[in-house]
Amino acid sequence: MSTSIADSASARGHPRWVRVTHWLIATAVLTLTFSGYVILMVHPRLYWGDAGNSLTPALIELPISRNHRNGNWSEPVPFFASVASPVTSNRDFPDMFNQNAWARSLHFLAAWCAVLGGLVYVIVGLLSGHARRDLWPRAREVGPRRLWRDVRDHLQLRIRPTGGGPPYGPLQKLAYTFVIFVALPTMVLTGLAMSPAVTAAIPPLASLFGGSQSSRTVHFFVFVAVAMFVVVHVVMVLLSGFGRQMRGMTIGSRR
């Protein structure tokens, strides 16, 4: 595609429904990041399986709050006489960080805003042909030579100025497709799999990712991938023409 044709195609910027859902999802993701980090600070330990707490070995421990210091426990007391009995213990930790209530409520509210915006984006995108035309990578675009050339250009920061909208390059299409159709749906499913109310109504969801704690761990790592995408996305907006990009995603045109 020549430069003049590309400029003509992207001069109109993004459709209104793309702009509205973009900013709704962006706001929701920022809120989810903030509230999710606070939730993680309360218990910065990740487990695998159906159960996990401060008295069981962690898969990963994250030193992100004073709660990371996993000590000051009284002598564990077993519930039953058997060796495999669960135990209970009291924690004597005078300066414990605990902001779970408001953070979980805000996280839940922001999650449904993201789901609403995502559903509108996917449904309208599929029906209008936007997903097939602008997002889904074609076979010739993801060939080894073409893909490597795009990777090399990005690593060397050879970023072509944009007109504030499609067409997108191969790496952009792969990244957008992964986030929209894989990462965000996985975050929603793992979030629901951690909810006792949801899993009580839909029992198979509890074991979909190997248990509640496994769902929490997968949820965290998918969030890390989405956060990395957001950082790279913002950097690319700055390098490819911030003014044109913002005009295309706000008023819908370059001028």
N, C-alpha and C positions, 0 to 999 in steps of 0.2 A: 504494500500500500504506500503510495507516495505521500510526502509531507503535506501537500495541499489537500489531498483527499482526507488524510487523517485529521488535519485541522478542521476541515469542514464537518467531519463526522462528530468531533468532540466540541465544536463551538457552542452547541446548545447546552452543554453541561449535562447534568443528570436529571432524569425525570423527577417530578415533584414527589412521587411516592418513594423513590429511592432516597431523596434528601430527608424526608420526614422520618422514615424508618432508620436511616443511618444515624441521625442525631439522637433518636430515642434509644437505639441499641448502644450507642457510644456512651450516653449518660448512664444507662443501666449498667454497663460493664465497668465504668469508673466507680459507681456506687458499690457494685459487687466486689470489686477489688479492695476497696477500703473496708467494707464490713467483713469480708472474708478474711482479711488479714487480722482484724481484731479477734474474730472467732478463733483463728489459728493460734493467736497469742495466748489465749486462755488455756489451750492444751496443745503445745507445739510438738506433738509426737504422732507419727503415722504407723499404722499396723496393717497386717494382712490377715484376712479371715473374717469371721463374724463378730469377734469380741476383741477388745483391747482397752486397757486402762493403765494407770500409772504403776500398777503392781505387776504388769506383764511386760515382757521384753518388747521393745519397739523396733519396727523395721527401720525407721529413720527418726532421728531427734533433731529438731530445728532450734538453734539457739537464738530465738527472736524475742524472748521476753524473760522476765525473772521467773516465770513458771517453768522454764527449762530446767531449773535446778530441782531435780526429781528426788528430793529427800524429805527429812523430817516426818517420817511415818512411824506410827506406833507399831508394836509387835503384831503381825497378822494373826487373826483368829479364824480358824476354819469353821464353817457352818455345820459340817458333818464330821463323823469320825473317819471316813474313808480318806485315803491318800489323795485322791483326785477331787476332793471337796473344794468348792470355791471358798475364798477367804475374804474377810473384811478387815479394814484398818482405818484409823483416823489420821488425818493429816494435820500436823502442827506446824503450819507455815504462816507466820504472822503477816507477811506482806504479799499475799497472793493477788495476782491480777485476775479480775473476774468482771468482764463486761459482756457477758454472753447474751443477756436478755435483749437489749436494744439492738445489738449487732445482728442477732439471728432474725429479729423482726424486720429490720431494714434489708437484710440479705434476701429474705423471702419475698418482700415487696418488689425489690429491684429485679429479682429473678423472673417474676411474672411479667414485668414490663419488657424485659429482654425477650421472653417467650412470645409475647404479643407482637412486638416489632419483628421478630424473626419469622413468625408464621406469615405475617402480611408480606414480608419481603420475599419469602420463598414461594408462596402461592401466586402472588402477582408476577414475580419473576418468571415462574414456569409458564403461566398462562400468556404472558405478553411476549415470550420468547427472549427476554433479557438474559436469562440464565444460559440458554443454549447459544445465543448470539455473542454475548459479551464475556461470560464467565467460564463456560465449559471449554477446556483446552482441546484443540483439534489434534489429530494424530501427527500431522506434519509439524506442529508447533512444539511437541515434546520429544522429537527425535533427538538422539544423542548430540549431534553436532549443533543443532539450533539451541538446544537447552544449555549446552556447555558455553556457547557464545554469550547467552544471556547471563549465565552465572558469572562468567569472567567480566562482563561489562559492569555488573553490579558490584563485584569485589573491587574493581578499579574505579568505582564511583563515576562511571561514564553513563550518566542518566540522561536520557533524551527528554527535553522539555515537553510538557504535556499541555493539552488544551483545556484540561479540567474535566475530563470524562473519558469514556472508551475511545479508541480500542486499547486493550491491555496487552502487556507482554506475556510470554509463557510462564515466567515465575510468578507474576501477579495472578494469573488465572489459576495456577496450581495452589497458591496460597489462599486465595479467596474461596476456591472450591473446598479445600480442606477445612477451613475455619467454618464455613457456612453449613456444609453438609456432613462433616465428621466431628469436629471439635465441639462446636456449640451444642449439637444434639447429645453428644456424650456427656457434656457437663450437665445438661438438663436431666438425663436419665440417672446419672450417678447421684445428683442432688435429690431426686425423688426416691432413689434406693436407700438413702440415709434417713428418710422420714418414716418413723414407726406408723404414723397414721396412713400413709400411702401404701406401705408394704403390707399393712393389715388388710387393706382393701384389695391389693394386687399382690398376693404372696410370691409369685414367681419373680417379681422384681427384686426381692430381697437377696436372691442368690444369683442374679444376672451377672454380677461382677465378682462373685465369690464371697459375698458377705457384706455387712454394713461397713466394717472397717476397710475392707478392700475398696468399696465404692468411694470412701473418703479419700483414700490414697490415690486412686485413679483420678478423682475429681481435682485433687491438688496438682498432679502432673499435667493434666489437660489444661488447667488454668495457667500453668507456667508457659505452656506452648502458646496459648492465646495472648498472654502478656508479652511474650517475645514478638509475636506477630504485630501487636499494637505498637510496640516501640519501633520496629522496622517500618511499619506503615507510616508513622509520623515522620520519621527521618526521610522516607521517600517523598512524602508530600513537600517537605522543606527543600529537598534537592531538585525536584522536578518542576518547581514553580509554585510557591506557596500562594501567591495572590490568585493565580488562575485556578488552582485547585479549590481554594476556599470559595471563590465566586461560583465555580461549577457545582459545589455542594451546598450552596446557600441560596443564591438567586437563580441558579440554573443556566448561566451563560457566562462567557468570558468578559463581556462588556455590558 
